[in-house]
């Protein structure tokens, strides 16, 4: 449930269509935010996998645009008899996923495939009963083609779960920061404008697109996240990493005062650093569509 990058769009994974050299340039920064996303929102990711309308536990799962493995690990836990083929363009992300799977004692149940999912021909991914795509479908330049590819990939009766994020989470309370109230909303508005042309399918309603691709939509669910305060240390680092990543896409659109206030939030030495705030909340939404190949 993985941040368009550079990943300025959000923490959702995985810029699956970028060239490898371009992707690896900021893979470390993105890996951090993906890992924090997985840690802070683990309960909500688990609630999505628990909701999936799938009867007999799938034995073969494909995670498209897996990032550092938030979805992969949640699926392995939800379906203990399954093996997951995790696909991403980033070798660094796949290496991190391998480390996390090994730490969870599930390394033998994970196969990693480095691939550009924008390519006309995909690598051999087997015949999965479940395909999971979290925050990756909106990166596809031709998502209708990708949906048809997934339809043909799935075993008959198989399920495709598409998870879409509502962009970066919100963290600051209303009226914060004190010297620039409403800064966070202005940053989000600037980022939305910045990404409108680059990532036109961000935040899309995938239901009609899935139907047109030949799927039967079995269900749709929106998970609302509202965590804290008090919050964990991970939530503070999540807020810091998210705002730092967002800054790259909005700096040129902010006023001097807003940019100064944002930089103070990101100054780890400042008493006003976001890491020192005790009033943070993690607020976001994730929508999942469950679609079946009938």
N, C-alpha and C positions, 0 to 999 in steps of 0.2 A: 504495500500500500503504500515500487519506488518506483527525485527532486530531479524546465528547459534550461539549460545551462549555456553558455558557460555553465551551468544550471542556475540561471537567475530566476527561472519560472517558479520553482519550488523544489522541495526536498524530494520529490517523487522521482523515481529512479531515473531515468537511466539513459537519457539521450541516446537511444539505441541506433540512431541513424547518423551519428557523427563519425568522421574518419577517426581511425584509432589514434593517430598521433595527436590530433586535436583534443580528443577525449582524455587521453592520459595526462595532458598538461595540467588539468585541474582535478584529476581523479582523487588525489589525496584529500583535498578540501571537501569534495563531494562525498567521499566515503565517510568522513566524519559525520556529516549531517545525516546521511542515510542510517548510520549506526545509531545515532541519537534518536532519530525518528523511530527506529525499531524498538529501542529501549523504553522511550517515554510512552509510546502508543502501543506497546505489546498487547495489553488487554483488549484494545479496540480491534487490532488486527486479528487476534484470536476469535473475537466475537463475529467477525466477518467469515472466517473459515468455518466456524461452527454453524453459521446460518446457511451455508451453501446447500441447496436442495439436491443432494446427491445421496442415493440410497446405499448400495453396497460400496464399501470403501474402494476408491480407485487404487489400482496397483501402479499405474504409469501416469505421471503428472509432468507437464512442461510449464516452466515459469519463464515467460517471455519478457526480457528486459528486467532481469532479476536484481540488478544493482548488487549490493553487498549481502543480500539474502534474507531480508525481513520476511518476505512472503515464503521463500523456500523453507526457512526454519519453522515458520508457523504451520505450513502444510505438512511437513514431516511429523510434527507433533500431533496434528489433527488426524492424520491418516498413517498410523504406525506401520502398516504393511506396504506402504507405497515407496516407490523410488521416484526421485525428481530429477528431471533434466533441466538445468538452469542455464539460460541463454542470455548473454550480454556481449556488447562490443568491447567492453573494458577488461583487459587482462588483470589489471589491478583489483577491480571489483570482484572478479571471479576468484582471485587468490584469497582475498579477504573472506569471501563466502566459504571457501574450502577450510580456512582456519576456524571459522565459526562452527561449521558442520563437524569438524574433528573434535572441537571442544565440547560439542553436544553429544558426542559418541555416535554420530550419524553419517560419518564420512563415506561409509560403504553404501549409503543409500542415495548419494548425490553424484550426478554426472554433469560436468560443466562443459559448455560449448561456447567458444568465442565466435561470434558471428554478427554481421551487419544485417539486421532484419529488414532493411530497405532493399536488399538485393532481390532480384526477381526470383532467384532460386535459393531456397533455404537448405541448410544442411539436413542430413537425416536425423529426424527427431522422434522416430518411432510412431506408434499409434496410440496416443494418450487418451485416457478416459476423462481427464480434466486438464484444461489449459487455463493458466492464471496470468493475467496481465495487469499489473498495478502501476499506474502513472506512467505507462509506456505507450499506450495506443495513441495518445495525442501528439506524440513526437513523429508519427509516421506521415510522410508527405502525401501518401495515398492510402488513407486508412481503410477505404472500401476494399481495395485490393488485399490489404492485410487481413481483413475480416474474412474474405473468401478463402485466403490461404489457411487461416485457422480452421475454418469450416471443413476444408478438405483434409486437414491434418487429423482432426478428431476422429476417434472411433465412433461408429454409429451409436446414437444415444448419449454420446459424451457431452460434457458440460464445459462451457467457456465462461469464466468469471472475469469481468472487466471492472477494475476499480479506478475511479476518477477522483482526484483530489481537488479541493477548493483553493488551490494555491498554497502559499506559505501560511502557516498558522498565525493568529494574532496572539500577542503576549501581554501588551501593556494595558493597564486599566484606563478607563475613559478619563481624559484630562491630563494624561501623562504623555511625555515628560513635562515637568512643570514649566520649563522655559519654551516649550513648543507643543502645546496641547493639540492632539489630533495628528501628530506626526506619523504615526504608524498607518493610519488610514490614507494619508496623502502618499506615503511610500507605496502602498498597495495600488492606489489609483494610477500612479506613475508607472509602476511595473506592468499593470494590465495594459496600459496604452503602449508601452514599449514592446510587449509580446503579442499584441493583437494581430500583427501581420506575420511575425516569425513563427508563431505556434497557434494557428487559427482554430485548431480543434481542442485547445485547452479548455476544460470545463464543459465539454460537449455532452449532449444527451445521446448516449450510445444506443438506447433502445430502438429507435427507428432504423438506425444504421445496421444493427444486428439483424433486424427483421428483413431488411432488404438483401442482406448477405445470405439469407436462407435459414437463419436460426429461428427457433421458437423461444421467446423470452419467458422464462419460468418465474422470474421474480426480480424485483428491484428494491433496494433498501438503502436508506441514508443513515449513516452512523454519525451522530453529533458528539464531538469531543469537547469537554470542558473540565480541565484538570487544575486543581489548586486554587488559591494558595491554602495551606503551605505547599510548597513544591519541593521536589528533589533537586539535588545538585545537577543532575542530568537535564532537568527542565531548564535550568538557568543557562547551561551550556548550549542547549538546543535553541533557546531564544537568541543567544549571542551569535551562534553560527548562522542561523536563519537571517538575522538582520545584516550580518556581515556579507552574506552571499547576495542578499537583495540589493545592497548598496551599489554593487557593480552595474545593475540595470537601471538605477533611478538617480544616481548622483547628478547627472547632467540636467535632470528635470526639476531638481529641488532648488528652493531659494537658498541663499547663503546662510540664513538663520537656521533653516531646517537641516541643511547639511552639517552645520556646526553642532546642532543638537544631536543628530544621528551619530556623528563621530564621537561625541562625548559618551553616548551610550555604549559605543564600541571601544572606548578607551579603558583598558583593564586596570589602569592606574588611577582612574578618576573615581572620586567618591560617588559619582552619579552613574557609574557603569551599570549596565543592565545586569551584570553578574552579582551586583550588590543589592538589587531590589528584592524585597521580600513579598511584593504584591503581584507577582507575575501570575498569569493564568495561561494555559495552553488551550486555545479555542480554534477549532477547525471542523470541517465536515468531509466525509468520504462517502461516495455513492458507489454501490456495487450493483452490477447487472449480472444475472445468471441466465445464460442462454444455451439452449440445447440443440445439438445436431440431431434432427429427427429423421 
